[in-house]
Amino acid sequence: MERKQTANSIPQFARRYFWDVDARKLNADKHATYVIERLLEWGDPQAARWLLQRYARQEVVSVLKKTRTLSRMSANFWAIYFGLPQSEVRCLSKRYPKQRNGAWRY
C-alpha cells in the first residue's frame, strides 16, 4: 500500500536516487544533508529543481561547502552554479599532501 505524499517526504520521481534506504520513510527535513548530497550528486534536472525549491539556497550551499561525498565533477558544477570559489568547496580541496619524489628515507 502506497503512503500519501507529505510535505516532508521525497517525491516519487526522486526516490530512485535513494536506492540504499526506504525512500518512502525518508524525512526531507530530518535527513536534509543526506537528501541534498544525494541529489546534488545523482539528481536529474527534475530532481535538481525540486531540491532548489524545497531547500533554502543557504542550506544547499552550506552542504556543498562541507560535504566530502560529491565527485569533483559534481562539486565543480554546483560551485559554478552557485558562484562559489573552488577554495570554499571541501570536495575540491586537495585530498593528499604533496608527496616527495623518490623512496621514503628511514
MMTF fields as JSON, N, C-alpha, C and O atoms, coordinates in Angstrom:
{
  "mmtfVersion": "1.0.0",
  "mmtfProducer": "UNKNOWN",
  "numBonds": 423,
  "numAtoms": 424,
  "numGroups": 106,
  "numChains": 1,
  "numModels": 1,
  "chainsPerModel": [1],
  "groupsPerChain": [106],
  "chainIdList": ["A"],
  "bondAtomList": [4, 2, 8, 6, 12, 10, 16, 14, 20, 18, 24, 22, 28, 26, 32, 30, 36, 34, 40, 38, 44, 42, 48, 46, 52, 50, 56, 54, 60, 58, 64, 62, 68, 66, 72, 70, 76, 74, 80, 78, 84, 82, 88, 86, 92, 90, 96, 94, 100, 98, 104, 102, 108, 106, 112, 110, 116, 114, 120, 118, 124, 122, 128, 126, 132, 130, 136, 134, 140, 138, 144, 142, 148, 146, 152, 150, 156, 154, 160, 158, 164, 162, 168, 166, 172, 170, 176, 174, 180, 178, 184, 182, 188, 186, 192, 190, 196, 194, 200, 198, 204, 202, 208, 206, 212, 210, 216, 214, 220, 218, 224, 222, 228, 226, 232, 230, 236, 234, 240, 238, 244, 242, 248, 246, 252, 250, 256, 254, 260, 258, 264, 262, 268, 266, 272, 270, 276, 274, 280, 278, 284, 282, 288, 286, 292, 290, 296, 294, 300, 298, 304, 302, 308, 306, 312, 310, 316, 314, 320, 318, 324, 322, 328, 326, 332, 330, 336, 334, 340, 338, 344, 342, 348, 346, 352, 350, 356, 354, 360, 358, 364, 362, 368, 366, 372, 370, 376, 374, 380, 378, 384, 382, 388, 386, 392, 390, 396, 394, 400, 398, 404, 402, 408, 406, 412, 410, 416, 414, 420, 418],
  "bondOrderList": [1, 1, 1, 1, 1, 1, 1, 1, 1, 1, 1, 1, 1, 1, 1, 1, 1, 1, 1, 1, 1, 1, 1, 1, 1, 1, 1, 1, 1, 1, 1, 1, 1, 1, 1, 1, 1, 1, 1, 1, 1, 1, 1, 1, 1, 1, 1, 1, 1, 1, 1, 1, 1, 1, 1, 1, 1, 1, 1, 1, 1, 1, 1, 1, 1, 1, 1, 1, 1, 1, 1, 1, 1, 1, 1, 1, 1, 1, 1, 1, 1, 1, 1, 1, 1, 1, 1, 1, 1, 1, 1, 1, 1, 1, 1, 1, 1, 1, 1, 1, 1, 1, 1, 1, 1],
  "groupList": [{"groupName": "MET", "atomNameList": ["N", "CA", "C", "O"], "elementList": ["N", "C", "C", "O"], "formalChargeList": [0, 0, 0, 0], "bondAtomList": [1, 0, 2, 1, 3, 2], "bondOrderList": [1, 1, 2], "singleLetterCode": "M", "chemCompType": "L-PEPTIDE LINKING"}, {"groupName": "GLU", "atomNameList": ["N", "CA", "C", "O"], "elementList": ["N", "C", "C", "O"], "formalChargeList": [0, 0, 0, 0], "bondAtomList": [1, 0, 2, 1, 3, 2], "bondOrderList": [1, 1, 2], "singleLetterCode": "E", "chemCompType": "L-PEPTIDE LINKING"}, {"groupName": "ARG", "atomNameList": ["N", "CA", "C", "O"], "elementList": ["N", "C", "C", "O"], "formalChargeList": [0, 0, 0, 0], "bondAtomList": [1, 0, 2, 1, 3, 2], "bondOrderList": [1, 1, 2], "singleLetterCode": "R", "chemCompType": "L-PEPTIDE LINKING"}, {"groupName": "LYS", "atomNameList": ["N", "CA", "C", "O"], "elementList": ["N", "C", "C", "O"], "formalChargeList": [0, 0, 0, 0], "bondAtomList": [1, 0, 2, 1, 3, 2], "bondOrderList": [1, 1, 2], "singleLetterCode": "K", "chemCompType": "L-PEPTIDE LINKING"}, {"groupName": "GLN", "atomNameList": ["N", "CA", "C", "O"], "elementList": ["N", "C", "C", "O"], "formalChargeList": [0, 0, 0, 0], "bondAtomList": [1, 0, 2, 1, 3, 2], "bondOrderList": [1, 1, 2], "singleLetterCode": "Q", "chemCompType": "L-PEPTIDE LINKING"}, {"groupName": "THR", "atomNameList": ["N", "CA", "C", "O"], "elementList": ["N", "C", "C", "O"], "formalChargeList": [0, 0, 0, 0], "bondAtomList": [1, 0, 2, 1, 3, 2], "bondOrderList": [1, 1, 2], "singleLetterCode": "T", "chemCompType": "L-PEPTIDE LINKING"}, {"groupName": "ALA", "atomNameList": ["N", "CA", "C", "O"], "elementList": ["N", "C", "C", "O"], "formalChargeList": [0, 0, 0, 0], "bondAtomList": [1, 0, 2, 1, 3, 2], "bondOrderList": [1, 1, 2], "singleLetterCode": "A", "chemCompType": "L-PEPTIDE LINKING"}, {"groupName": "ASN", "atomNameList": ["N", "CA", "C", "O"], "elementList": ["N", "C", "C", "O"], "formalChargeList": [0, 0, 0, 0], "bondAtomList": [1, 0, 2, 1, 3, 2], "bondOrderList": [1, 1, 2], "singleLetterCode": "N", "chemCompType": "L-PEPTIDE LINKING"}, {"groupName": "SER", "atomNameList": ["N", "CA", "C", "O"], "elementList": ["N", "C", "C", "O"], "formalChargeList": [0, 0, 0, 0], "bondAtomList": [1, 0, 2, 1, 3, 2], "bondOrderList": [1, 1, 2], "singleLetterCode": "S", "chemCompType": "L-PEPTIDE LINKING"}, {"groupName": "ILE", "atomNameList": ["N", "CA", "C", "O"], "elementList": ["N", "C", "C", "O"], "formalChargeList": [0, 0, 0, 0], "bondAtomList": [1, 0, 2, 1, 3, 2], "bondOrderList": [1, 1, 2], "singleLetterCode": "I", "chemCompType": "L-PEPTIDE LINKING"}, {"groupName": "PRO", "atomNameList": ["N", "CA", "C", "O"], "elementList": ["N", "C", "C", "O"], "formalChargeList": [0, 0, 0, 0], "bondAtomList": [1, 0, 2, 1, 3, 2], "bondOrderList": [1, 1, 2], "singleLetterCode": "P", "chemCompType": "L-PEPTIDE LINKING"}, {"groupName": "PHE", "atomNameList": ["N", "CA", "C", "O"], "elementList": ["N", "C", "C", "O"], "formalChargeList": [0, 0, 0, 0], "bondAtomList": [1, 0, 2, 1, 3, 2], "bondOrderList": [1, 1, 2], "singleLetterCode": "F", "chemCompType": "L-PEPTIDE LINKING"}, {"groupName": "TYR", "atomNameList": ["N", "CA", "C", "O"], "elementList": ["N", "C", "C", "O"], "formalChargeList": [0, 0, 0, 0], "bondAtomList": [1, 0, 2, 1, 3, 2], "bondOrderList": [1, 1, 2], "singleLetterCode": "Y", "chemCompType": "L-PEPTIDE LINKING"}, {"groupName": "TRP", "atomNameList": ["N", "CA", "C", "O"], "elementList": ["N", "C", "C", "O"], "formalChargeList": [0, 0, 0, 0], "bondAtomList": [1, 0, 2, 1, 3, 2], "bondOrderList": [1, 1, 2], "singleLetterCode": "W", "chemCompType": "L-PEPTIDE LINKING"}, {"groupName": "ASP", "atomNameList": ["N", "CA", "C", "O"], "elementList": ["N", "C", "C", "O"], "formalChargeList": [0, 0, 0, 0], "bondAtomList": [1, 0, 2, 1, 3, 2], "bondOrderList": [1, 1, 2], "singleLetterCode": "D", "chemCompType": "L-PEPTIDE LINKING"}, {"groupName": "VAL", "atomNameList": ["N", "CA", "C", "O"], "elementList": ["N", "C", "C", "O"], "formalChargeList": [0, 0, 0, 0], "bondAtomList": [1, 0, 2, 1, 3, 2], "bondOrderList": [1, 1, 2], "singleLetterCode": "V", "chemCompType": "L-PEPTIDE LINKING"}, {"groupName": "LEU", "atomNameList": ["N", "CA", "C", "O"], "elementList": ["N", "C", "C", "O"], "formalChargeList": [0, 0, 0, 0], "bondAtomList": [1, 0, 2, 1, 3, 2], "bondOrderList": [1, 1, 2], "singleLetterCode": "L", "chemCompType": "L-PEPTIDE LINKING"}, {"groupName": "HIS", "atomNameList": ["N", "CA", "C", "O"], "elementList": ["N", "C", "C", "O"], "formalChargeList": [0, 0, 0, 0], "bondAtomList": [1, 0, 2, 1, 3, 2], "bondOrderList": [1, 1, 2], "singleLetterCode": "H", "chemCompType": "L-PEPTIDE LINKING"}, {"groupName": "GLY", "atomNameList": ["N", "CA", "C", "O"], "elementList": ["N", "C", "C", "O"], "formalChargeList": [0, 0, 0, 0], "bondAtomList": [1, 0, 2, 1, 3, 2], "bondOrderList": [1, 1, 2], "singleLetterCode": "G", "chemCompType": "PEPTIDE LINKING"}, {"groupName": "CYS", "atomNameList": ["N", "CA", "C", "O"], "elementList": ["N", "C", "C", "O"], "formalChargeList": [0, 0, 0, 0], "bondAtomList": [1, 0, 2, 1, 3, 2], "bondOrderList": [1, 1, 2], "singleLetterCode": "C", "chemCompType": "L-PEPTIDE LINKING"}],
  "groupTypeList": [0, 1, 2, 3, 4, 5, 6, 7, 8, 9, 10, 4, 11, 6, 2, 2, 12, 11, 13, 14, 15, 14, 6, 2, 3, 16, 7, 6, 14, 3, 17, 6, 5, 12, 15, 9, 1, 2, 16, 16, 1, 13, 18, 14, 10, 4, 6, 6, 2, 13, 16, 16, 4, 2, 12, 6, 2, 4, 1, 15, 15, 8, 15, 16, 3, 3, 5, 2, 5, 16, 8, 2, 0, 8, 6, 7, 11, 13, 6, 9, 12, 11, 18, 16, 10, 4, 8, 1, 15, 2, 19, 16, 8, 3, 2, 12, 10, 3, 4, 2, 7, 18, 6, 13, 2, 12],
  "groupIdList": [1, 2, 3, 4, 5, 6, 7, 8, 9, 10, 11, 12, 13, 14, 15, 16, 17, 18, 19, 20, 21, 22, 23, 24, 25, 26, 27, 28, 29, 30, 31, 32, 33, 34, 35, 36, 37, 38, 39, 40, 41, 42, 43, 44, 45, 46, 47, 48, 49, 50, 51, 52, 53, 54, 55, 56, 57, 58, 59, 60, 61, 62, 63, 64, 65, 66, 67, 68, 69, 70, 71, 72, 73, 74, 75, 76, 77, 78, 79, 80, 81, 82, 83, 84, 85, 86, 87, 88, 89, 90, 91, 92, 93, 94, 95, 96, 97, 98, 99, 100, 101, 102, 103, 104, 105, 106],
  "secStructList": [7, 7, 7, 7, 7, 7, 6, 6, 5, 7, 7, 4, 4, 4, 4, 4, 4, 7, 6, 6, 1, 7, 4, 4, 4, 7, 5, 6, 6, 6, 6, 2, 2, 2, 2, 2, 2, 2, 2, 2, 2, 2, 7, 7, 2, 2, 2, 2, 2, 2, 2, 2, 2, 2, 1, 7, 2, 2, 2, 2, 2, 2, 2, 2, 2, 2, 7, 1, 7, 1, 7, 2, 2, 2, 2, 2, 2, 2, 2, 2, 2, 2, 6, 7, 7, 4, 4, 4, 7, 4, 4, 4, 1, 7, 1, 1, 7, 7, 7, 7, 1, 1, 7, 7, 7, 7],
  "xCoordList": [0.842, 0.0, 0.885, 1.766, 0.664, 1.468, 1.053, -0.133, 2.06, 1.786, 1.441, 1.842, 0.699, 0.385, 1.627, 2.436, 1.757, 2.861, 2.643, 1.575, 3.643, 3.568, 4.6, 5.441, 4.538, 5.464, 6.912, 7.833, 7.117, 8.474, 8.975, 10.086, 8.185, 8.608, 9.284, 9.153, 9.997, 10.686, 9.667, 8.942, 9.594, 8.632, 8.934, 10.077, 7.919, 8.035, 9.144, 9.921, 9.227, 10.209, 11.654, 12.566, 11.881, 13.248, 13.638, 14.79, 12.724, 13.007, 14.063, 14.738, 14.205, 15.194, 16.63, 17.521, 16.871, 18.207, 18.573, 19.7, 17.635, 17.854, 17.706, 16.894, 18.508, 18.423, 18.858, 18.509, 19.607, 20.152, 19.291, 19.632, 18.189, 17.273, 15.84, 15.607, 14.899, 13.49, 13.096, 12.832, 13.062, 12.825, 11.451, 11.255, 10.496, 9.164, 9.203, 8.361, 10.177, 10.289, 11.28, 11.428, 11.949, 12.958, 12.286, 11.393, 12.709, 12.154, 13.067, 14.234, 12.545, 13.337, 13.877, 14.898, 13.223, 13.72, 14.762, 15.847, 14.422, 15.3, 16.615, 17.665, 16.551, 17.718, 18.142, 18.554, 18.041, 18.284, 19.677, 19.813, 20.699, 22.063, 22.201, 22.758, 21.699, 21.761, 21.005, 21.504, 19.817, 18.991, 19.691, 19.755, 20.208, 20.889, 22.124, 22.33, 22.945, 24.149, 23.794, 24.399, 22.819, 22.454, 21.934, 22.292, 21.085, 20.521, 21.512, 21.441, 22.433, 23.482, 24.362, 24.805, 24.611, 25.481, 24.758, 25.292, 23.568, 22.925, 21.668, 21.22, 21.098, 19.805, 19.773, 20.756, 18.634, 18.399, 17.83, 17.626, 17.571, 17.05, 15.774, 15.611, 14.87, 13.629, 13.934, 13.361, 14.824, 15.194, 15.938, 15.752, 16.777, 17.509, 16.549, 16.723, 15.527, 14.522, 13.793, 13.594, 13.393, 12.705, 13.625, 13.195, 14.883, 15.857, 15.98, 15.963, 16.102, 16.295, 15.022, 15.094, 13.859, 12.606, 12.356, 11.791, 12.776, 12.489, 13.363, 12.897, 14.638, 15.605, 16.048, 16.121, 16.34, 16.843, 18.229, 19.006, 18.52, 19.821, 20.966, 21.935, 20.863, 21.918, 22.162, 23.3, 21.092, 21.219, 21.945, 22.808, 21.591, 22.24, 23.702, 24.57, 23.988, 25.367, 26.18, 27.342, 25.59, 26.28, 26.681, 27.803, 25.763, 26.074, 27.161, 28.094, 27.057, 28.046, 29.435, 30.42, 29.517, 30.818, 31.438, 32.662, 30.623, 31.132, 31.299, 32.146, 30.508, 30.485, 31.776, 32.46, 32.078, 33.192, 32.682, 33.479, 31.364, 30.805, 30.584, 30.33, 30.676, 30.441, 31.679, 32.809, 31.452, 32.566, 33.09, 32.391, 34.317, 34.891, 34.073, 33.907, 33.57, 32.786, 31.494, 31.173, 30.758, 29.511, 29.787, 29.096, 30.796, 31.135, 31.513, 31.118, 32.272, 32.675, 31.464, 31.349, 30.567, 29.358, 28.554, 28.176, 28.298, 27.469, 28.185, 27.536, 29.501, 30.253, 30.085, 29.882, 30.169, 29.964, 28.518, 28.272, 27.577, 26.157, 25.87, 25.163, 26.425, 26.168, 27.168, 27.059, 28.135, 29.113, 30.088, 30.511, 30.448, 31.378, 32.797, 32.996, 33.783, 35.166, 35.476, 34.99, 36.272, 36.601, 37.247, 37.106, 37.941, 38.618, 37.635, 38.025, 36.369, 35.363, 34.632, 33.872, 34.858, 34.172, 35.121, 36.131, 34.786, 35.666, 36.015, 37.151, 35.074, 35.32, 36.362, 36.957, 36.585, 37.535, 38.906, 39.808, 39.067, 40.379, 41.285, 40.814, 42.562, 43.5, 43.31, 43.179, 43.298, 42.978, 44.169, 44.022, 45.328, 46.508, 47.622, 47.719, 48.464, 49.593, 50.537, 50.611, 51.232, 52.171, 53.251, 53.859, 53.479, 54.486, 55.784, 55.797, 56.868, 58.179, 58.45, 57.936, 59.258, 59.681, 60.72, 61.493, 60.745, 61.754, 61.254, 60.107, 62.099, 61.769, 61.756, 62.427, 60.988, 60.907, 62.223, 62.752, 62.742, 64.008, 63.751, 62.845, 64.532, 64.333, 64.686, 64.578],
  "yCoordList": [-1.19, 0.0, 1.251, 1.383, 2.145, 3.357, 4.404, 4.652, 5.006, 6.08, 7.354, 7.539, 8.227, 9.517, 10.407, 10.312, 11.27, 12.229, 13.288, 13.896, 13.509, 14.561, 15.627, 15.437, 16.734, 17.84, 17.446, 18.016, 16.484, 16.082, 14.857, 14.395, 14.322, 13.113, 13.44, 14.539, 12.468, 12.598, 12.3, 11.31, 13.125, 12.867, 11.559, 11.102, 10.983, 9.699, 9.717, 8.766, 10.773, 10.822, 10.852, 10.523, 11.238, 11.333, 10.136, 10.035, 9.246, 8.115, 7.163, 6.474, 7.124, 6.206, 6.566, 5.728, 7.772, 8.195, 7.747, 7.95, 7.151, 6.688, 5.175, 4.632, 4.51, 3.057, 2.289, 1.118, 2.914, 2.206, 2.331, 1.766, 3.059, 3.223, 3.118, 3.123, 3.024, 3.055, 4.523, 5.218, 4.978, 6.395, 6.86, 8.05, 5.938, 6.323, 6.779, 7.567, 6.285, 6.651, 7.786, 8.247, 8.234, 9.281, 10.63, 11.025, 11.328, 12.628, 13.715, 13.81, 14.516, 15.532, 16.605, 17.222, 16.84, 17.816, 17.191, 17.739, 16.057, 15.391, 14.922, 14.942, 14.508, 13.97, 14.901, 14.439, 16.198, 17.188, 17.076, 17.13, 16.922, 16.835, 15.652, 15.784, 14.501, 13.299, 13.493, 13.129, 14.06, 14.274, 15.244, 14.998, 16.333, 17.335, 16.736, 16.911, 16.03, 15.408, 14.454, 14.496, 13.605, 12.587, 13.224, 12.796, 14.249, 14.865, 15.771, 15.91, 16.389, 17.157, 16.239, 16.617, 15.046, 14.105, 13.379, 13.285, 12.871, 11.964, 12.498, 11.925, 13.571, 14.029, 14.495, 15.021, 14.293, 14.79, 16.208, 16.692, 16.878, 18.257, 18.387, 19.374, 17.419, 17.478, 17.392, 18.138, 16.494, 16.358, 17.603, 18.038, 18.171, 19.395, 20.558, 21.346, 20.668, 21.727, 21.571, 22.542, 20.332, 20.089, 20.446, 21.087, 20.034, 20.323, 21.83, 22.288, 22.579, 24.027, 24.752, 25.86, 24.138, 24.71, 24.311, 25.082, 23.116, 22.544, 23.129, 23.373, 23.353, 23.832, 25.249, 25.646, 25.998, 27.356, 27.302, 26.38, 28.29, 28.363, 28.235, 27.519, 28.923, 28.901, 27.49, 27.112, 26.718, 25.359, 24.463, 23.669, 24.596, 23.797, 24.195, 23.328, 25.48, 25.967, 25.499, 25.121, 25.52, 25.058, 23.591, 23.22, 22.759, 21.342, 21.194, 20.412, 21.924, 21.866, 22.226, 21.594, 23.225, 23.652, 22.621, 22.496, 21.877, 20.991, 19.531, 18.831, 19.065, 17.642, 17.169, 17.928, 15.903, 15.261, 14.105, 13.348, 13.968, 12.822, 13.061, 12.111, 14.297, 14.576, 14.294, 14.423, 13.913, 13.764, 15.162, 16.158, 15.222, 16.515, 17.162, 18.381, 16.353, 16.882, 17.536, 18.655, 16.849, 17.411, 18.637, 19.649, 18.54, 19.671, 20.894, 22.012, 20.69, 21.802, 22.412, 23.635, 21.574, 22.078, 22.96, 24.079, 22.451, 23.198, 24.429, 25.433, 24.381, 25.575, 26.678, 27.842, 26.31, 27.293, 27.785, 28.986, 26.883, 27.247, 28.28, 29.26, 28.05, 28.963, 30.113, 30.97, 30.142, 31.232, 31.182, 32.221, 29.979, 29.816, 29.607, 28.915, 30.19, 29.869, 28.416, 27.922, 27.751, 26.354, 26.171, 25.112, 27.169, 27.065, 26.927, 26.49, 27.293, 27.192, 25.852, 25.563, 25.038, 23.754, 22.639, 22.389, 21.983, 20.975, 19.846, 19.371, 19.423, 18.34, 18.71, 17.83, 19.983, 20.424, 20.748, 21.151, 20.573, 20.811, 19.628, 18.539, 19.849, 18.763, 17.681, 17.959, 16.459, 15.354, 14.854, 14.437, 14.893, 14.355, 15.385, 16.173, 15.375, 16.297, 15.9, 14.733, 16.861, 16.599, 15.631, 15.847, 14.6, 13.618, 13.904, 14.348, 13.642, 13.825, 12.753, 11.638, 13.105, 12.117, 11.221, 11.673, 9.975, 9.055, 8.215, 8.339, 7.383, 6.439, 7.127, 8.134, 6.558, 7.084, 6.817, 5.707, 7.811, 7.654, 7.265, 7.799, 6.349, 5.797, 6.784, 6.486],
  "zCoordList": [0.0, 0.0, 0.0, 0.85, -0.921, -1.072, -0.031, 0.188, 0.6, 1.557, 0.808, -0.341, 1.463, 0.87, 0.929, 1.852, -0.074, -0.135, 0.946, 1.013, 1.782, 2.787, 2.463, 1.585, 3.162, 2.911, 3.191, 2.606, 4.073, 4.439, 3.693, 3.95, 2.781, 2.085, 0.758, 0.219, 0.262, -1.017, -2.124, -2.028, -3.161, -4.228, -4.959, -4.996, -5.523, -6.218, -7.269, -7.357, -8.059, -9.145, -8.648, -9.406, -7.398, -6.86, -6.003, -5.581, -5.744, -4.852, -5.4, -4.636, -6.705, -7.294, -6.92, -7.055, -6.462, -6.073, -4.656, -4.205, -3.978, -2.602, -2.558, -1.808, -3.377, -3.538, -2.304, -2.158, -1.416, -0.258, 1.0, 2.039, 0.914, 2.054, 1.537, 0.328, 2.445, 2.062, 1.895, 2.876, 0.668, 0.38, 0.845, 1.094, 0.966, 1.441, 2.897, 3.325, 3.654, 5.069, 5.307, 6.439, 4.275, 4.401, 4.644, 3.895, 5.678, 6.03, 5.456, 5.835, 4.563, 3.872, 4.813, 4.509, 5.935, 6.914, 7.833, 8.026, 8.386, 9.35, 8.707, 9.35, 7.461, 6.755, 5.619, 4.555, 5.843, 4.788, 4.171, 2.949, 4.985, 4.447, 3.505, 2.415, 3.918, 3.092, 1.772, 0.708, 1.845, 0.657, -0.293, -1.497, 0.241, -0.592, -1.256, -2.457, -0.479, -1.05, -2.187, -3.259, -1.943, -2.932, -4.215, -5.312, -4.081, -5.279, -5.997, -7.218, -5.268, -5.937, -6.778, -7.863, -6.282, -6.993, -8.127, -9.232, -7.875, -8.816, -9.496, -10.488, -8.988, -9.465, -10.914, -11.438, -11.545, -12.898, -12.782, -11.668, -13.899, -13.816, -12.992, -12.274, -13.077, -12.294, -10.8, -10.007, -10.416, -9.003, -8.518, -7.382, -9.378, -9.011, -8.795, -7.866, -9.66, -9.481, -8.156, -7.426, -7.849, -6.578, -5.412, -4.453, -5.493, -4.44, -4.197, -3.054, -5.272, -5.149, -4.715, -4.183, -4.938, -4.439, -2.988, -2.213, -2.632, -1.309, -0.212, 0.901, -0.533, 0.465, 0.136, -1.027, 1.188, 1.009, 0.369, 0.617, -0.445, -1.123, -0.12, -0.376, 1.022, 2.032, 2.558, 2.836, 2.691, 3.2, 2.192, 2.567, 0.92, -0.122, -0.237, -0.333, -0.23, -0.327, 0.879, 0.729, 2.055, 3.257, 3.138, 3.481, 2.653, 2.455, 1.397, 1.58, 0.308, -0.764, -0.253, -0.633, 0.596, 1.119, 2.056, 2.1, 2.808, 3.854, 3.446, 4.001, 2.49, 2.188, 1.512, 0.826, 1.728, 1.041, 0.176, -0.378, 0.06, -0.653, -2.147, -2.888, -2.597, -4.005, -4.847, -4.377, -6.078, -7.015, -7.342, -7.154, -7.828, -8.203, -9.325, -9.35, -10.241, -11.348, -10.841, -11.239, -9.972, -9.439, -8.572, -8.68, -7.717, -6.84, -7.661, -7.33, -8.724, -9.581, -10.288, -10.372, -10.793, -11.447, -10.49, -10.837, -9.291, -8.348, -7.816, -7.524, -7.683, -7.272, -8.314, -7.968, -9.581, -10.658, -10.64, -10.757, -10.496, -10.469, -9.378, -9.611, -8.185, -7.064, -6.991, -6.114, -7.898, -7.916, -6.759, -6.253, -6.335, -5.22, -5.73, -6.729, -5.065, -5.428, -5.044, -4.026, -5.849, -5.585, -4.219, -3.608, -3.741, -2.447, -1.28, -0.198, -1.485, -0.424, -0.421, 0.502, -1.444, -1.572, -1.161, -1.819, -0.081, 0.505, -0.468, -0.477, -1.267, -2.233, -3.273, -3.894, -3.465, -4.482, -3.912, -4.647, -2.596, -2.0, -2.305, -2.633, -2.198, -2.461, -1.417, -0.225, -1.88, -0.989, -0.19, 0.959, -0.784, -0.115, -0.156, -1.097, 0.871, 0.828, -0.31, -0.695, -0.822, -1.901, -1.417, -0.369, -2.159, -1.768, -2.489, -3.637, -1.796, -2.4, -3.421, -3.334, -4.38, -5.352, -4.708, -3.863, -5.091, -4.583, -3.441, -3.013, -2.962, -1.899, -0.529, -0.305, 0.347, 1.715, 2.428, 2.367, 3.092, 3.807, 5.242, 5.882, 5.749, 7.083, 8.133, 9.323]
}
